[in-house]
C-alpha cells in the first residue's frame, strides 16, 4: 500500500518549492490509489507563525491537493508533532534501553544536526549506572552511531548513495528541553504512520543517512526515498521573489488557474512521456512516475507559468470561467450583470493568462476619459443612432442584425462600417466584436455616446 506524506512546518506561507513537493507526492499517491498524509511539523515553537497552518491547508485545497489523513482525521494521529511528545519519548527510551543512545550532559546540544568527523562525546563512555545517577541534571539524548560501516541508501531518483558512518556525529534525538530533533521525529512519525515513500527535496539528502540508521535501530523497514532536484532562479541562485516566485496565496490572489499552477509545478524536474507540456490533472495522475524525475536542478520560469495558466483557462467552459473571474471584477468601474459579463468574457477569453486579467479586458468595452471622435463616418453614426434607438430587443443576435442594417442603409461594410462606431464607443481601432461591445455597454450608454459624437461632428 502506497502511503506518502507532505509535512510542512507552520513557519510561514506555502511557497513554490514546498508546493512542488506536495504536488509530486499527491500525484504519485493518486496514481497508485494510495493514502496521502498531511503532517504538521510544528516542534520549532520559536519559528511557528500563528495561522500559518490554516493558510497552508487552504493553499493545498486551492491547488486541489486533498489529503486522506491529517489533523482531525486518520487512524495514525495525532498529525501535529507538537501533540506526539509521548510517542517520541517512548521510542527514545527504547533506544536508550537497547544501548543505542546515551544521555549527554555536555553544555548545549547545538551539534544535533552537524555532520563531519569529530571525536565522540565523552558522555558516551559513561556507564549506565553513572548516567542514571546524573539523570536529574540537564541533558540531551544522543544516538550512538555505529562505527566502521557504510550507510547505503538506494534513492529512486539518484541511485545508490553511500556515506561512511565514521563521518556521522552522534546526533541528538531529544533536546535538553524535551523536544525531539527533526531527524528523530520524522523517523518515528514515518514508522508510526506507515509511510512507504518519502518524496522530498534534495536538500534533505544529507539527513537521510542518519534517518536510515534510526530506521534500522528501531527495527523498522526503511521507506523508499526519492530526493528531487532543487528549483532555482534563472541565475541559478536560490529561488526567491526577485525571480518572480511567490507564495501560493499570492498566486491565488493574482488569479492564476490552480490547474495551470499544478501543471507547472509537476514539470519542475518531471516530464510527461508524451512530450506534452499542457496536461490535465487526470493526465498527470495517469502519467506520473518517480523514474522520470531527473537529477538536474529545475529553473523557475514565470513566463511559462503564465502560459500554462492561460492554456488551462482556454479549456474552461464559459460559465465556469465567468464564475472564476467574477470575484476579480472591479465593480465600481464595471457594474455588469451576469449576462453582460458573460458576453464580455466570451468575446475576450483568448486573452486571459489569469482570472485577474478580466479588468484589463473589460477596459476594451469601457474606456476611461473621452473617446476619439472619428474624423469620417458621420453617415454611419447617424444611421446607427436611428437603427439602434428603434431596436426592440437588445441582445447580441439582434445587434448583429442591426449592424447589417446600418451597413445596408449607408452602403458600407467592413472597416468603413465598424471603425467609426468602434472609435465613437471605445476610442480604439481594434477590440472585441462590435456587436459584443454594443451589448456589454448597454442601450443607454451606446445611444448617448453616439449622439454625443454626432453633435460634436456637426459643430462648426
ABEGO torsion letter per residue (X at the ends): XBBBBBBBBBAEBBBAAAAAAAAAAAAAAAAAGBBBBBBBBAABAAABBBGAAAAAAAAAAAAGBBBABEBGBEAAOBABAAAAAAAAAAAAAAAAAAGABBBBABBEAAAAABBEBBBBBAAAABBAAAAAAAAABBBBBBBBBBBGBBBBBBBAAAEBBBBBAAABBBBBABBAAGBBBAAAAAAAAAAAAGBABBBBBAAAAAAAAAAAAAAAAAGBBBBBBBBBBBBBBAAGBBBBAAAGBBBAAAAAAAGBBAAAAAAAAAABGBBBAAGBABBBAAAAAAABBAAABBABBBBBBAAAAAAAAAAAAAABBAAAAAAAAAAABBAAABBBBAAAAAAAAAAAAAABABAAAAAAAAAAABBBEBBBBBABGAAAAAAAAAAAAABABBBAAAAAAAAAAAAAAAGBBEAAAAAAAAAAAAGBABEBBAAAAAAAAEAAAAAAAAAAAAAAAABX
